[in-house]
Amino acid sequence: MEITVRSLWTLIHGFGFGALYLLACSGGILELYRSTSSPSPSPLTPRHEIFLRVYLITMVVLAWGAVLSGAYIVYPWYRAVPPAGAASSLLYPQHLLMSSPSTIGWHSLGMEWKEHVSWLAPISITMAAYVFIRYGRDLRNHRQLRAAVLSFALVSFVAAGVAGFFGAMINKNAPVQGGHTIQLSRNVEALGK
Amino acid sequence: MNASVETAPVNTASPATLTNGSAAAAILAAGIGSFALGVLAVAGDKSALLKGWFTFYKPTGPLSGVTTSAVVIWLFCWGALQWRWRKSTVSAGRISVIALVLLALGLILTFPPIADFL
């Protein structure tokens, strides 16, 4: 069992940061809403508030990790131009997608949208985390600002969802491959024969 | 930035309630940053000259410049608005609406068919 360095980074980008952010988002938005919109005087204990702060900071790290690893590690491999006379397009995903009318849309719509819209996620969630950390339970006294923060957090979730969906589909149609191979485990049965 | 949105401090829910300036600054800056991202994405796509300018890091291409510039604009606006509004109470409703409109425009502008249509 083995994996290439490029596949591993794609996994870290997509699952380690992206999917984890999406998972965290659903809980984070619900908790933000619950913690700041309850009419009761103080359902948010200090311990709960600290937990939510750490949770939001983790989301910020995941969101920035996803876009930075995507843009500066995985994307250069994706958009690499094959040298003249290259025998195969398998190591050049963008070129591979654009070589067929049945897959070109995954690049021209999918990647073109994903590469930009995904950046709305870290910008929005960084703002939401800052506002919550600064105001905490006091945010419930600023109804309009609270609604804006929740809207930005929701857009962050949608943006990450769009990026995640197209990322998965693009990698299914033209996976980022190549680089050094990392041996994960040896096939004991095969070695025994 | 816009002095007209600033108002005199108003009575809030409790004496300990913070003024809303810091939150408003962060929200409006996020809206401006999102809009800047959409505008720069379209500009980088439409103009060969800008495409070259935005290539800050060659392996990533124009995406590196588009996103870095948008992040710089966002952080600069955040810093400037925070400095201006940190102790003020501002018109939260108006600022929230402006920020959400900018966010929506940013979201729309990143959608390739819209960018192609422009």
Interface residues (C-beta under 8 A of the other chain):
Chain A: V67 A71 Y72 Y75 P76 R79 A80 S108 L109 E112 W113 E115 H116 V117 W119 L120 I123 S124 T126 M127 Y130 V131 R134 Y135 D138 L139 N141 H142 Q144 L145 A147 A148 V149 S151 F152 V155 A159
Chain B: T12 A13 S14 A16 T17 L18 N20 S22 A23 A24 A26 I27 A29 A30 G33 S34 L37 G38 A41 D45 Y57 P59 T60 G61 L63 S64 V66 T67 A70 V71 W74 A92 G93 I95 S96 A99 L100 L103 G106 L107 T110 F111 P112 P113
